């Protein structure tokens, strides 16, 4: 069984020392009176307030001075939720499961586990899908006297953390279109789609790079092999090294000859300044140093002249020195010719070396590009494989989603029930035909408003029953369904529609003068009726005394765990 059945509610005011306990049965529960202001609405509001929703209590009702306890049955398990201000205790068979003041997370999670039902909605601020507070599980199951009859599904407070359209989409969970599995599948699908888009973008980039590199590699002349290039480079380098050595030697020879030639020219200039040069032992020993610059005169020239003539004359010295200069100039000329030739050969070898290096670099570039392209092709193939796997995942998810009720089918069933209910209430108009939709409720004003709201909410339950959904259902709690009805017939039609909802195991109705309609309703099932007569005396001292032990234990529950 997936129906939550309320069994009991206890409300106690610790300041006034008053309390009230009500018992509920499976089926139809009527809370009635002969007049208003006896506490029917406060009792009705307290049910889902205790279970974690926020409602609009009357100003005279001090909710903060009261402790609330609701007991319910789900399957063969008994549960209890206790609320004191913003603190909650959840018990199973009198064993404490949770004590918290966190409704949106801790209480919501625990009740989701108990009910095996939860609603996930995108937060308005960050669009992150999250488990919604418990109130959204109760939203279609409660019609408030003050708020619920002015706009459909408008009976609870503090729903603003979600957009109105998303709040209405919570109805899809009650209709089996969405559920925890659906949300996980849809979330998984979104993640897979994001991964797929990322891979597709990456694939496009890889293709662009491959095309660019392929174009680049086509402009490079391929080399034969790396070994040949390296060998040519080594040979070229050795040739250049040898030529550099020869060029250096040749340059040294030239520099030496130029030095000798300059020396002889200096001697010649010196001789021309003197009439006669005598040579003796002292001058020979001193190697004919120039007294001005310290240059050594060529000793050999003076020795030759001395042997042949014994006397050095200016004319003879001049002839000999000029001859030496002429011979040196001839040698110097030849050496320079050789040097120029060597430099040309060196330049040629260097140019050849540069070409080899260029080929070598081209080869390396080509080899590098080919390696890169091969690597990118492998990456592209892996990318393609991953994309194909993700596409298959999406197909599998879509197949699972396809097995769930489709929106189109559900909408069609729902629409038929809305029309049927409006007809039974005498509120049908042909203009509603195109306006009926789960997420776009019919809007109306005036005397038909109650009937139109009720027709749509009841159609929701009828659709759930028609689809045979194994989904958790909650008690349908309705406060003052006849509030705006001027005629007894209209009141009768409304009550008849409500008590004949076969799809729900428990219905709780608060209404005035129910006994005036009971006989005409011809309802054969059991109806549990509670009469309230004392004005503004829903809670009383006598009930407090009868339940003081339980009330005190509930207060102790929060007191003992205050620091936990």
Buried (B, 14 or more C-beta within 10 A) or exposed (E): EBBBBBBBBBBBBBEBBBBBBBEBEBBBBBBBBEEEBBBBBBBBBBBBBBBBBBBBBBEEBEBEEBBBBBBBBBEEEBBBBBBBEEBBBBBBEEEBBBBBEEBBEBBBBBBBEBBBBBBBBBBEEEEEBBBBBBBBBBBBBBBBBBBBBBEBBBBBBEBEBBBEEBBBBBBBBBBBBBBBEBBEBBEBBEEBBEBBEEBEEBBEEBEEBBEEBEEEBEEBEEBEEEEBBEEBBEEBEEBBEEBBEBBEEBBEBBEBBBEBBEBBBBBBEBBEEEEEBEBEEEBEEEEBEEEEEEBEBBEEBBEBBBEEEEEBBBEBBBEBBEEBBEBBBEBBEEBBEBBEEBBEBBEEBBEBBEEBBEBBEBBEBBBEBBEBBEEBEEBBEEBEEBBEEBEEBBEBBEEBBEEBBEBEEBBEBBBBBBBBBBEBBEBBEEEBEEEBBBEEBBEBEEEBBBBBBBBBBBBBBBBBBBBEBEBBBBBBBBBBBBBBBEEEEBBBBBBBBBBBBEBBBBBBBBBBBBEEBBEEBEBEEEBBEBEBEEEEBBBBEEBBEEBEEEBEEBBEBBEEEEEE
